[in-house]
Amino acid sequence: MIPLKTVEELILKHSILEKDLSSGEIDKKLFAEKSKDYSNVNEIIENAKQYISYEKEKNELEKILNDSSGDEELKKMAELELVDLQSQHEMNEKKLKLFLLPKDEADKKNAIIEIRAGTGGLEASLFASDLFKMYEKVSHKKKWLLELISISRSDAGGLKEVIASITGTNIYSSLKYESGVHRVQRVPDTETQGRVHTSAATVAVLPEAEEVDLKINESDLRIDVFRAGGPGGQSVNTTDSAVRITHIPTGLSVSQQDEKSQHKNKAKGMKILRARLYELERSRIDQERSQDRKSKIGTGDRSERIRTYNFPQGRVTDHRINLTLHKLEAFLEGEAFDEMVENLTLQAQEEKLSNLN
């Protein structure tokens, strides 16, 4: 049960914002902030008003039902109305609870996605490549901008590791449940006996941190430059363009050598380091807030097996919510991705709501 005072404060906030916005007396920056706030509250205001009026309407209907001299036809109508009213009240309560849940500020942020081949040798690197292509297709469909930060290819044409930034609207909220171990079961091209092999790749999705989110002292960084190795143009291999940045207090280290320019490599490395430090701090705060609670979804545990892609059966199964979609090809094409995200989001919300009760 949500305290009536909490809902009344929400209605009052909506009224104050409405008056402020129509006054024409606030500056542009404040107007933009209040408009966003108003739009947010406006989505739930009708539910809030109905929640407040529930007891009064319920009492009126119960009076009709309890009136011994009342009309029987009227009583039947009141009985049906009461059932509808109670159903509406339960829905309003659920919507208000979801609205009042603490918001994850990172949901609106862009993201950095890191994919690494796991167990399974060359087959794992091919699967890592398939996953990256899937996220590329999802990004294309949603008109997100995906930019490579670094990439390391395997001998089989797969990927040992790839790191990319994805920018757009509410990126992290759409991708945050992808962190963990993704497992594939299929017959490799090199398998002559037709046996199904199992291999894996790990995915980490980090909210991209701005400088205002996290202050990094230059004195806490050790920056080493070295000659880039691997394939590349002549200037890549003959100059000290590669950069390794180490954050001394945490020991976190990032190496970057994809660019010919030392300056560009440092900028890309700092972007990754900032995201990893931000996520480290978020995880620490989350653990302090809920030491006795561990959500099954969205823990960000990269060692946890979250999903299986089974090619012989044409299915993809998310183990956290026991959801199986028998449309593997469509999923890898980015077609059924939203269906999975919506189910994961709903389940995560249900878990949060149960923790409130």
N, C-alpha and C positions, 0 to 999 in steps of 0.2 A: 504493500500500500504506500502510495506516494503522499507525503504530508500536503494538505491543502495549501498551507502557507507557501510551500515551494512553487506550486502551480500558480497561485495568486501573484507571486513575485514575477513570474514569467509573463503573465498577462499585463502587469503593470509596466514591465520593461518594454513590451511591445508598444504600449500606449505612449510611453515617454519618447521612444525612438520615432514613432509616427509624427508626434508633435514637433520634435526637433527638426526632422527632415522637411516638414512642410513650412517651417518658420522662415527659411531663407536667410538665416542669420549665422550659419556655420561655414567655416572655411572649406576649401575644396578637399584637403587631405582628410579632415574630420568627417566631411560629408561622405567620402568614399568608404571610410571605415564603418560609419554608422549605417550606411546603405547595405553593406555586406552583412552586418549584424542583424539588421531588420529583415533582410531576405531570409536569413537563417531561421529566425524566430517565427517569421510569417508562415513557414511550412508546417508548424506545429500548433499555431494559435487556435484553430478551430477545435482540435483535439483537447486543448487545455480548457477552453470554455465549456465544452461538453462534459469534461471531467468534473469541473466545478459545479455544474448544474445537475449532475446525476442524482444526488441525494434528494433534492427538492422534487424532481420529476418522479423519482421512485416512490417517495412518500405520497404524492398525489395519486399515482396509480394504485398503490396499496390501499388508500382510503376508499377508492371505488370498489375494490375487491372485497373489502371488509364491511361494506355497507349492506346490512341484512335486508334493507328495503329497496336496494338498488335494482336497476334493470339488468336482466340476465344477459341480454345481447351486448349491453355496454360493458359488463364484466368480462365477457369473452374477448372483446376488443382490447380491454385493459390488460388482460392476461397475456395476449399476443404481444402487445406493446412493451410489456415488462420484460418479456424474453428477449425482444430485440434490443431494448435499452441496456440490459445486463451484458449482452453480447458486445454491443457498441462500447460499453464502459471498459470491458476487458481489453478490447482492441486499443482504445485510447490510452489505457494504463501502460500497455506494452510499448506503444509508440513513444509515450512520454519518458518511459524508463530508458529506452534506447537513445532518445534525444539528450537526456540528462547524464548519460554515461560519460565519464572523462574522455575527452577527445585526445587522440594521438596526433600531436602537432606535426609529426613527421609524415602523416598521410598525404599532405599537400605537396610534399617535396618531390623533386626529381630523384632518380635513383642511379646507383652504380651497381651493375650486375657482374658477378665474377663466376665463371664456369670452368671447372677443372675436371679432367679425366680422372676417374678413380680406379677401382679394381677391374681388371679385364683386359689389360694391355692395349693393343691397337684397336680392338673392338670398342673399348671404353672411349678412346679418343674420337672414333667415328660417331659414337653416341653423343659425346660432348658437342660435336659439330652439329648434329641433328637438333639438339636442344637450342643451340645458338640460332640456328636458322628459324626455329619455331618462334623464338622471341623477336627475331627480325620481322617475321611475317605479322605477328601480333602488333608490333610497333607500326608497321606500314598500314595495317587496317585501321588503326586508331589515330593515324596521323601524328604519331610520336616521332621525335627525332632521335635515332640511335647513332651514336658516334663511337668508333673504336678508340680505346685508350692503349691497349696492348694485345698482342696475339702471338701465340707460339704453336706452330703446326707440327703434326706428327708425320712419320714416314709414310703412313697409310693414307695421308691426305685429310686426316681428322685434325682435332685440336687438342693439344696438351693443356692449354689454358687460354682463356680469352677474357678480357675485361673491357666493358663498354659503359658509357653513360647514356641514360635515356631521359630525355626531357619532354615535358608536355604538361598536361593537367592531371593532378592527383596520381602521379605515377606510382609512388611508393605504396599507396593504399591498394592499387591493383596488382602489384607484384610481390608484396611482402610475404605472402604465404608460399612463395616458391623456394625459399631457403631450406636446404636440406639435401639428403641423398636421393637422387633419382635413379631407379634401377631399370634396366632393359633386359628383356628375355626375347631372344631371336636367334635364327640360324645365320651365322656369319657367312659371307661370300666364300671364305677360305675353307669352310667346313664341308668335307666330302661325304661324311656319313649322315648328314642331315640332322645332327644333334643341336638342340637348343642350348645356347650359351647364355650365361647371366653376367652382365657387367654393370658398371655404375659410373655416375658422374656427380660431382657435388656442385650445388648452386648456392651462391650467397648474394642476397639483395640488400644493399645498404642505402639508407636515405642520404642523399648528397647534402653535405653540410656547407653552409656559407660561413664566411669569416665571422659574422655576427653570432653564429650559433656556438662557436668554439674558438677560444683564443689560444693560439699556439705560440709560446715564447721561442724566439730564435735561438736563445741560449740552451733550449731543451733539444735542439736538433743537431745531429752530426751528418754532414753532407759529404759524401765521397764521390769523386768522379773517376771513371775508368774507361778503357777502350771497349766499345761495343763489340760483341761477338756475333757469330751466326751470319746468315745471308744478309746482304745489304750492299749499297753502293760503296764506292771507294772511300768517300769521305766519312761514311759511317764507321768503317773499320780502322781508319788511320788517325782519328782524332779522339780525344777524351770527352766524348759527347754523352756517354751513359752516366746516369746518376743513381746513387743509392742514398736514400734519406732514412735516417734512424731516429726515432723518437726515444730519447734516452730514458725518461721516467718509466715508460711502459715496455721498452724493448721492441716495439713494433717497427718493422723495417719494410721499405718499399723500394724496388729497383725499377728503373724505367730506361729503355734504350731504343725505343721504336723510332724516335725522331733523330734527325741529323744534328739538330740544335740542342745544346746542353740546357739552354734556357727553357725550351719547350718541354724537354724531358723532366726538368725540375717542376714545371707547372703541372704537368700531368701526374707526377708522383705525389705532389702536395694535395691534389684533388682526391686521390685514393687514400692517402694517409689521413686527411681530414675526415673523410667518411668513416674510416675504420675507428678512429678515436672517438668520433661522435657516437657510433653504435656501441662502443665499449662503455661509454658513460651512460648511455640509455639503458643498457643491460644491467649495469650496476644499480641504477636508480630503481628499475623494475624489480630487481631481486630484493631490495630493501623494503619496497612497498608491499610485496606479497611473497614473503619467504615461505609461507605455508600453502601457497597456491601455485600450481603449475598448470597453465593452460595446455591442453593437448594440441592446440593450433597456435601457430605464430610464435613459438618459443625462440625461433631463430637458431635452433641447435643444428649445426651443419653435419653432425654425425648421425642424425636421426633419419631413418629411411622413411620418406614421406610418400613416394609414389612409384608405381610399377607400370612400365609400358610393355605389354605382352603382345608381340607381333603375331604369333601363331593363332591367338584367339581374337586378335583385333581389338583389344581393350586397353583402357588406361584406368588404373585404380588408385585412388588417394586413400592411404591407410589411416589417416587421421580422422576422416569422417565416414569411412567405409563406403565410399561412393565409387561405383564403376560405370564408366561410359563406354559403350560398345561402338566407338567411333574413333579409333586410334588415328587413322589417316587424317580425318578432319581436324582432330586435336593438334596434330603436328603441323597442319596447315594454318593453325591459328583460328580455325572456324569455331571450335567448341570450347575455346579457352575461357570465354566469359561465363559459360555455364558452370565451370569448375570454380572460378573465382567467386561467383555469387553464392554457391553452396558453402564454400569455406567461410565467407564473410558472415553469412547467416548463422552458421554453427558457432563461430567465434563470438558473435553477439549474444547468442543463447547462453554460452558459457559465462560471459560477463554478467548477464542478467541473473543467472542462478547464483553467482557469487554475491550479488546484492541482497538476495533473499535470506 
